[in-house]
C-alpha cells in the first residue's frame, strides 16, 4: 500500500513538473561554439566570415562599421553568450576588432545577423574572402 502511494505521488509530481526548454539547436537552428573557429576573414566594413570546424562557413553581419580598416590578420576577439557558450543567433555573438598598430583599443561590433552559408554560397565567395 505504501509503495503504491509513493508511485502515485511520484507520477503526479512528474506530470506537474514543467519540462525544461530544449536547446535552440534542437529546434532546427544551427549553432557553433567560438572555440571551433579555425580561421576568419573580413569581407568588408560590415561582414566577417568564420570557418567553423574546417567544414562550414558562417557570415556575421554587423550594424556598425567596426571592421573598417581591419585586415584578416588583425586580432579579432570572438565569444559566444548563448546556451553553453554557443552562437545560434546574432545576440549570442560578441565580436571585438583591434586595428593592428591602432594603440590596442578594440572596437565593439554590433552583430546584426549570423548565418551558416550553404555549400553553394561558400563556393561562390571570392578566393580572398573565403576563410
Residue pairs with C-beta under 8 A, 6 or more apart in sequence:
23 31
23 83
23 84
23 86
24 31
24 82
24 83
24 86
24 88
24 89
25 31
25 86
25 88
29 88
29 89
30 88
30 116
31 82
31 86
31 87
31 88
31 92
32 50
32 52
32 53
32 56
32 58
32 80
32 86
32 87
32 116
33 80
33 84
33 85
33 86
33 87
34 78
34 79
34 80
34 85
34 87
35 85
36 52
36 53
37 50
37 51
37 52
37 78
38 51
38 52
38 53
38 54
38 131
39 50
39 51
39 131
40 48
40 49
40 50
40 51
40 72
40 76
40 78
40 131
41 48
41 49
41 72
41 128
41 129
41 130
41 131
42 48
42 49
42 67
42 70
42 71
42 72
42 74
43 49
43 59
43 129
44 67
45 65
45 66
45 67
45 68
46 61
46 62
46 63
46 64
46 65
46 67
46 112
47 59
47 60
47 61
47 62
47 67
48 59
48 60
48 62
48 67
48 76
48 95
48 109
49 57
49 58
49 59
49 60
49 125
49 129
49 130
49 131
50 57
50 58
50 59
50 60
50 78
50 131
51 57
51 131
52 58
56 116
56 117
56 122
57 116
57 117
57 121
57 122
57 125
57 130
57 131
58 114
58 115
58 116
58 117
59 113
59 114
59 115
59 117
60 90
60 93
60 95
60 109
60 111
60 113
60 114
61 111
61 112
61 113
61 114
62 95
62 109
62 110
62 111
62 112
63 110
63 111
63 112
64 109
64 110
66 95
66 97
66 107
66 108
66 109
66 110
67 97
67 109
69 99
70 76
70 97
70 98
70 99
71 100
72 131
73 100
74 97
74 98
74 99
74 100
75 97
75 98
75 100
75 106
76 95
76 96
76 97
76 98
77 94
77 95
77 96
77 97
77 98
77 106
78 93
78 94
78 95
79 85
79 93
79 94
80 86
80 87
80 92
80 93
80 94
81 91
81 92
81 93
81 94
82 88
82 89
82 91
82 92
86 92
87 93
87 114
88 114
89 114
90 111
90 112
90 113
90 114
91 111
92 114
93 111
93 114
94 108
94 111
95 108
95 109
95 111
96 106
96 107
96 108
96 109
97 106
97 107
97 109
98 104
98 105
98 106
98 107
99 107
117 125
122 130
